Amino acid sequence: MEILFDAAILNGTILITLLSFVLILALPRRLGFSITMLAVLCNSLSTSWIAIHALIYQPLEFTIRFGNFAGEVLLKIDGLAAWFILIINFTILTGFFYGLGYLKSYALSGSKFSLHRIMFLFFHLSMLFVCMIQNGFAFLVVWEIMSLSSMMLVLFEHENPGTFKAALNYFVQMHIGITFLTLGFIWVYHQTGSFSFEAINTYFLSNQNLWLFLLFFTGFGIKAGFIPFHSWLPHAHPAAPAHISGIMSGVIVKLGIYGILRMVTFLKSDFLLLGEIVITLSIFSGIYGILNASIHRDFKRMLAYCTIENIGIIGIGIGIGLMGIGNNSPMMYYLGFGGALLHVLNHSLFKSLLFYSAGSVYQQCHTKNMENLGGLIKSMPKTAVIFLIGGVAISGLPPFNGFVSEFIIYKGLIEGVHSASISQIILFVLSLAGLSLVGGLSVLTFTKAFGTIFLGQPRTKLTHKPAEVSLLMLVPQYLIITVMVSVAFFPQVYMIFIGNILSLMNPLRSAPDILTGIAKTTSLVSLYSLLLTGIIVVVWMLRSLVLKNRSARIGATWGCGYIAPNSRQQYTAKSFSKPLGKIFNTVLIENKQFEELNHGEIFPAKKSYISHYQDFFEHFLIKPITDRLVFSANYFSFVQNGRIQSYVLYGIVFILAMVFLTIFNIVV
């Protein structure tokens, strides 16, 4: 009876979404907000209730009708699906309410807002069903709906050529990913005669696991943003509205991680080799992502590259878990996959928080170039503190949640160093070094960003004076920080659920006390960090009381012994990251427009210096391929010549060809 009730809830989410679609189009546009809000709340709360039930008690299974081809499709909400569903719903809710305030600054037509709301509902629903569906054909349909709806959300400012190009780039790359997934499901269907996920399990039981898993990993890896499948991220995230950027970085890339983890649950062999491949690719993704983040001055592009970095960190955890199964090591298994799952949650929190705070800056300043900003802590103090909290968390520093999951992954790597294989020891030692480098560069990146945007003096005169954003935009960010703090100080609660998920994912069973023990350690570190912070605050308050009645002289920020005659003479984001860019100039490709001084030019004329960085893989791998495709396609440009006579002739030739083929029984 209870299962029937849960199935009715899922059918209800579909009906609510379709009904909302009709009502948004049919009713006055002023009611669109209320309809969308009710639909998002109903779908989020109902599916969260089912997910919590599955997470605490037992997995749920039920079927729905999915057209004549797929027939009855199995839906399953186990612990893994429930974990991702809850993350999706929380991020969707915070993104929706933040977006209400963010979009008020756009003077747009009602039809544009209506389309945005409809796509938002389909985007939410499709992500939820991606986590539940256990049929390859139905999965691809829902995956396609998710890709199309998210592309339409990125296209919000479609009149901007850059936005249109970014959305088209995203659309093409998502379909390359779908091609790999389709090939994987067809491969399984050819061997087993079934599209069900259980058929993947059957295939892995009697065949080599390596190549099919890598095929699925490529398809899901494009969505997740592993290098070299990442190039859509730095274009789509800056182009989308801030609340969509936060949701895409917070959860849509995680569905690539979900797909990889779902395939891991079916694996039967090749664990060590696959673990080594995943760890190696993830280390390179992490280092490459944070290197590019450190040198970019567009703060939304910077955050997009930070997503690639954190996907690399999650991938390291997955690789450790795979090698834990291969080595029959419960410690590595739980630390690897446990750290990965917790970092999926943590990244969804602090990355959506950072995109929302970045959106607040963009809304008030109308620029994404941090070189044009400065001193915003005076006019936007709450946003500054929120961005600082997000920066500390994403850098993996206590007392915030990023430290907890990264510490668990570090412990997994250290456990791997105790391996008996010299090749594995070398891999884990190098991975430790790589992850440490990623953490250090992350601190540098957000020190640069926070200092350039919020400290110092304004570098340019803005069109209007920035002010703090509305409470409607701040409350979702406060809610995210609350959950972040709960993970930092009470990680045991989360690790209990993760331990239960992992105990059902693989036959390698062990008491999940491994995770709760590590979680207690991290919570103590967070507590001590908080105490240290508290001591600093108390000292600052005592100092303020002592100096309260004394006169104080206020000078310009960053005077450094003298007052600069021009605010643009401050230390810039470019100068902050220039040494790093020179060290890694093989990977960080800088295009410069600058006229060098002529020999003997004692009094040089006024000169300009323009530079921007290009993505290494996009420049050397993707661009040559696309240029060659365009060059080849131009040979056939004569076909589309604009003459109606030619188009009529094409139709006649086609009809004659079909008649000819039919006469000779080539086409029946």
N, C-alpha and C positions, 0 to 999 in steps of 0.2 A: 504494500500500500504506500509505504514511504517512497519507494523508488518511482512509482507512478506519479507521486506528487512532485518529485524532483524533475522527472521528464516533462511534466506539465509546465514547470517553471521555465525550462529551457525553450519549450515551444512558445511560451508566453513572451520570452525575450525577442524571438523572431517576429511575432505578431505585433509587439509594441513598436519595434523598429519600423516595420512596414506601415503600421497605422500612423506613426509620427511622420513618416515620409509623405503620406497623403495629406495629413492635416497641415503640415508646414506649407505645402503647395496650395491647399484649398482655402485655408483661413487667412484672415488679415495678418500682414507681416509682423505687426507688433506682438502677436501671440506666439511667434516662432520661438522666442527665448524660453517662454514657460513650457511649451511642448517639449523642446529639446532637453531642458533641465529635468523635467519629470521622467523622460525616457532614459536619460543617462543615470539618474538616481535609481530608478526601478531596476534597470538591467544590472547596474553595479551591485546593488544590495542583494538582489535575488541570487545572482551567480556567486557572490561572495559567501552567502549563507551555505550554498551547496559545497563550495570549495572548503570552507571551514569544517563542515561535516565530514568531508572526505579526508581532510588532513588529520582530524582528531580520531575518527572512528575507523572507517574502512572505505576502500575505493568504491565508486558507484559506476554502474554500467547500465545503459539503456540504448534503445535504437530509435532512429527517426527515418522517415521516408525521404530519400534524396534523389528523386527522379527515377525514370525507368531504367537508365543504364546502371547506376550504382545500386539501385534498389534500397533495401534496408541497410542503413549505415550505423555501425556501432559507435556510440559515444562513451568515452571512459574518462572519469575524473579520478585519477589516483593522486598520490601525494605530490608527484612532480608537476602534474597539470594544475593542481590546486595552488601550489606555491606561485606559479606564474600568473594564474588568474587573479590572485589577490594583489600581486604587484601591479598588474595591468589596471585593475579597478581603482586602486589608490591613486595611481599616476593620472589616470583619465579624469578622476574627480578633481584633483588639484589643478590639472591643466585646464579643465573646463571653466572653473570659477576664476582662475587667474585670467583666462582669455576673455571673460566678460568685461573685466576692467581694461585689459590691454587693447581690445578692439574698439573701445569707445573713442579712441583718438583717430580712428579711420572714418572719414566722411564718405561712405560708400553707399551704393544703391541697396535697397532691401533684397533684391533678387540675389545679389552676391552673397549676402549674409545667409539667405535661405539655403543656397547651394552649400555653403560652408557647414551649416548645421547638419544638413542631410548627410554629407560625406563624413562628418564627425561621428554620427550614429552608426553608419555602416562600417567605418573604420574600427570603432569600439567592438561591435558585434563580431566582426570577422576575426579580430585578434583573440577573442574569447573562444571561438569555435576552432581556431587553429590548435588550441591547447587540448581540445576534447576529441576531435575526430580521429578515428582509427581506420580510415579507408583512404588509400592513396589517391583515387580519382576525386573523391569529395574534398580531400585535403588540398589538392591542387586548385580546385574551384574557389575554395575559401581563401587560399593564399593569394590567388589572383585578385579577388575582391579587395583584400587588404592592401595589395600593392596599388591598385587603381584608385581606391579611396584616399590613400595617403598621398598619392601623386596629386590628386585634386586639391588636397589641403595645402600642399607645398605651393600650388599654383594660385594661392590667394591673391597675390599681386601680379596677375598674369600680364598686365600691361607693361611690366618691366621686362625688357628683353633678357636681362641676366637671370631673372626668376624663371622665365619660360625655358631658357636653355638648361638651367639646373634641374627643373622638373622633367624635361625630356631625357636628360642624362640619367636621372634616377629611374625613369620608366624603362629605358633600354636595359640598364644593368639589372634591374629586378627581373626582367624577362630572360636575360641570360641565366640568372640563377634558377628561374622556373624551368628552363630547358634542361639543366643538369638534374633537377629533382624529377622531372618527367621521365628522363632516361633511366633514372634509378628505379622508379616505380614500374616502368615498362619492362625493365630487366627482370624484376621480381615476378611480374605477371607472366612473362614468357617462360620462366622456370617453374612456377607454381600454379599458374592459372587463376590467381587471385590478386586483387588490389588491397586486401586487408593488411593491416600492420602485422598481424600474426603471421602472414605469409613471409614477411621479412625475417621473422624469428625462425621460421621453417627453413628458409634459404640458408641462413647463417649456420644452422645445425649441420648441414651436409655439404657446404661449399666453403671455399676460401673467403674470409671476411674482408680482406684488405681493400680490394678494388671497389667493391660496391659501397663500403663505408666512405672511402675517399670521394666517390662520386656524390654521395649525399652531403658529405662535409663541404665540398665545393659549393653546392647549391645553397646550403644553409650559411656557409661562410661568407658569401656575397652579401646576404642580408645582415649578418653580424658585423662585417667590416674588417675581417682579417686581411692583412696584406697578402697578395696584391689585388684583393677584391674590394678595396676600400674606397675607391676614388669617387663614388657617389656622395659619400658623407660630407667632405669639405665643401661641396657645392649645394647640396639640398638643405643642410642645417642653417647656413646663413641666409638662404633665400626664403625659408618658411617663416611664418609668424612665430613669435617667441614661445607661445604655449604649445604650438605644434612641434617646434624644435625640441622642447623639453620632453614631450611625449615620445617623439621618434627616438631620441637618444636614450630616454629612460626605459622604454619598453619595446619598441619595434625591433631594434637591433637585438634585444634579448630573445626574441622569438627565433632568431637564427641560432642562438645558444640553446634554446629549448629543443629545436629540431635535432641538433647535434647530440644533446643528452638523451633524447628519445631513441635515437639510433644506437647509442651506447648501451641502452638497456637490452637490446637484442643481440649484441655481440657475443660470440662464443670463442673466438680465438684472435691471434695477432695483437694481443693487448700491449705487449712491450713495444713492438714496432710502431703501432699507431700512437702510443703514448709519447714515444720519442719524436715522432713527426709533429704531433700537436704541440708539444712543449717548444720545439725548435721554432716552428712558425709563430707561436705566441710570443716568444721572447723578442723575435724580430719585429712583430707587430707593436709590442709595447714600446720598444726603444724608438722605432721609426715614428710612431704616433706622437710620443712626447717630444722628440727632437723637432718635429714640424710645429707642434704647438708652441714650443719655446720661441720660435723666431717670427711667427705671424703676428701682425698688428691688428687685424680684424678679430675682435674678441669672440665673435660667434664662430668664425673659422677655427680659431684657437681651441674653443670648446669642442668642436667637431673632431679635431685631431686627438684631443684628450679622450674622446669616446673610443677611438681606435686603440689608444694606450690601455684603457681599462678592459677592453675586450681581450687584449693580449694577456692581462693579468688573470682574467677569468679562464682563458684558454690554458694558462700554466696550471691552474688548479685541475682542470679536466685532464690534462696530460699526466699529472701526478696520480690522479685517481685511476686512470687506465693502467699505469705502470704498477700501481698498488695491487690491482687485480692480477696482472701478469706475474708479479713477485709473490703473490699470496700474502700480501702485507695489509692486514686490516687498518693499521695506523696510517699508512700512505693513502689507502682508499678513502677513509673517512676525512682525513685532513685535506686531501686534494679536492674531492667533490664537495665536501662541506664548505671549504673556503670559497670554492667557485659559486655555489648556490647563495652563500651569504653575500658575496661581492655582487652578485646579480641584484640583490635587494639594495645593497648599499649604493651601488652606482646609479640605480634608478632614482634614489633619493637625492644624493648630492648633485647629480648631473642635471636633473630637472630643476633643482633649486638654483643652480648656477645659470641655467638658460633663462629662468624666470627673472632673476636679478639682472642679467644682461639685457633682457627685454625691457626691464624698467628703465635702464640707462638709455637704451635706444629710443624708447618712447619720449623721454624728456629731452634728449640731446640730438636725435635724428642723425646720428652717425655711429658706425660700427668701428671706426678707426680710432684706436686708443691714443694715437699721436695727437688727435685733435681735442683730447679731454684733459682733465686734471682738476684736482681740488674738489671733486664732487662729494667728498665726505662732509663738507660744510653744508651743502644744500640737500643732500640725500643721505643723511646719517644712517637711517634704518637699512636702506639698500646696501650701503657700504658694509655694515656689520654682517648682513646676510651673505654677501659675496665673500667676505673674509671667512665666515664659518664654512661655507662650501669649499673654499680654497684650501683650508686646513684639512677638511675631511677628505677631499680628493687626493691630497698629498700623502695620505696615510699616516697622519700625525695624531697622537692622542691630544685631547680626550674625546675625539669624535669617532664615528663608526667606521670610517675607512681604515683606521688602524687595526680594528678587530679582524676583519676578513683578510687583510694583507698579512697580518701576524700569523694567522692559521696557515696560509699558503707558504709563508716562510718556514714554518714548522714542518710542513710537508716536504719541502725541498731539503731541509736538514735531515729529516728522516731518510730521504732517498740517498744521501751521502753515505749512509751506513750500508749501502748495498754491497753485495759480494762482487759485482761486475765492475771492472775498472772503467769500461766505456760509460756505464750509467753514472759512476761517481764523477767522471769528467763533465758529463752533461749537467748534473745537478749543481756542481760547483760553478760552472759557467752560468747556469740559470740564476743562481744566487747573486752572482756579480751583476748580471743583466737586470734583475729585479731591483737591486740596490741602486743601479744607475738610473733606472726609471723613476724611483722614488726621489732621488736627489734632483733630477731635472724637473720633476713635477713641482717641487718646492721653488726652484728658480722661476719656472713659468708663472706661477701664481703670485710670487713676489713681484715680478715684473708687471703683471696685469693689475694687481691691486695698487701698487705704487703709482703706476702711470695714470690710471683712471681716477682714483679717489684721493691721492695725496698731491702735494705741491700746489701749484697755481694753474688756472685754466690756460691752456696753450693757444686756444683760438677763441674768438668772440662768437658765441652761439647766437642763433636768431632770437632766442628768448631765454630767460633765466630758468635753469632747471629747478624743479621742486620735488619733494617726496611724492611717491605714487600713492594712489588711493588705498584705503583699507581693504577694499575688495581684492586688490592684487597682493597685499601683504599677508593677509590671513592664511591663504594656502601655503605660503612660504613658512610661516610660523608653524603650521601643522607638520610640514615636512621636517623641520628642525626638531620638533618634539619626537617624531619617530626615530630620527637619527640619534638623538640623545638616549632613547630607550634601548637602541641596539648597542650603543657604546657602553652603557652602564648595566644593562641586564641582558647580555648576549646569551646567557644560559637558556632563557625562554625560547629564543629563536633556534638555538642549536638542538634543543630537544626535538623540535619538529623536523629539522633537517636530518637529524639522526634517524628518526623514524622513516623518512623518505628514503634514505640511503640503505637502510636495512632491508627494504623491499625491492630496491633496484637491482640487486645482484646477489647471487647465492653466497658470496663471501660475507658471512655474518660475523658480527662482533658487537659487543655492548657499546651503544653510542655514548658511553661515559667518556670515551676519548675526546669527543667534541665538547662536552659540558665541562670537562676538566680544563681544557685549553681556554674555553670561554671565561671561566672563573679567573684565570690568570690575566686575560686581557681586560676584564672588568676592573681588576685591582689596579692595573696600570692606568686605566682611565680615571679611576678614583684618585690615585696619587697625583695625576696631572691636574685634576680639578682642584685638589687641595692646594697645589702649587699656584694655580691660577687665583684661587681664593686668597692666598697669602699676599699675592701681588696686588689684588684689588683692595684688600684691607690696608696695606701700606700706602697705596695711592689715596685712599679715603682719609687716613690719618694725616698724610701730608697736606691734603686739601684743607682739613680742619685747622691745622697749624698755620697755614698761609692765608687763611680766609680773610683776616683783617689787615693783611699787608698789601701794599701797592704792587702792581705787576705791570711790566712793560710788554706789550704784544708786538712782535715783529713779523716780518714776512716768513712764510714757511720755506724751509730749505735755504735759509740765507747763506749758510756756509761761510760766514765771515764777511760777506758783502751782499748787497742787494743787486741782483742781476738787472740790467737795464731792459731786458726783454724776456718775457715769460717763456719764450720758445728756446731759451738757452738752458732750460732745465735738462736733466738727464732724461733721455727719451727711451721708448721701448726698443727702438732700433739699436741705440747705443748699448742698451742693457744686454741684448742677445747677439750683438755683432761678433764678439770673440768666439762664442759657441758656433755661430754660423761659419766662421773661417776654419775652425778645427774640423768640422764635419762638412766641408764644402763639396765633397764628393757626392753626398746624399742630398744636402740642402742646396739646391740649385738657385742661385740668385741672378736675376736679370737686371742689369743696371743701365741707366741712361745718364752718362756723365761725361763732360768734355774735360779731359786732362789738361793741366797747365802746360802751355808751350814753353820751350826752352828759352830762358832769359826773360820770361814774363814777370817783371818785378811787381807791377801794379795790375793784378788780374781784374778783368771785367766781372760783372755779376754773373754767377753761374747757378744752375739748378741741378739737383741730384734726385733722381727718381729710381726706385728699386722695388722689385717684388720677387717673391719666391715661388718657384714652380714645384709641383709634386714630381718626385723622381720617377715613379712608375707611370704616371700620366704622360710625362714628357718623353720617356725613352721606350715605353711599351705600348701604351694606348694610342697616343697621338700618331705615331707612324702607321699603325694599323688603320685608324680612321682616315688619315690622309690618303692612304693607298686605296681605300674603299671609295672615297669621294672621287679620286682621280680615275678609277676604273668606271665608276658610274657615269662620269661625264662623257664617256664614249657613246652612251646610249641616250644622251640628252636630245638627239634629233627626233626621238620617238615622241616626246612631248613638245611639239613645235607650235601649238596654238592654232593649227589649221583644222577646221571642222571636217574638211574633205578627208584628211588623213585619218581622223578618228572613225569616220564612217567606213573607210576602207579597212581599218583594223577589224571592225565588226563583221564585214563581209568575208574577210579572210578566215576569221574564226569559224563562221557558219560553214563555209566550204570545207574547212579542215574537219569539222565534226561530221559532215555528210560523208566525206571520204573515209574517215575512220569507221563509220557505221557500216558503209557498204562492204568493207573488207573485214567486218566482224572484229575489228581491233577494239572498238568500244561498243558495248551492247546497250 
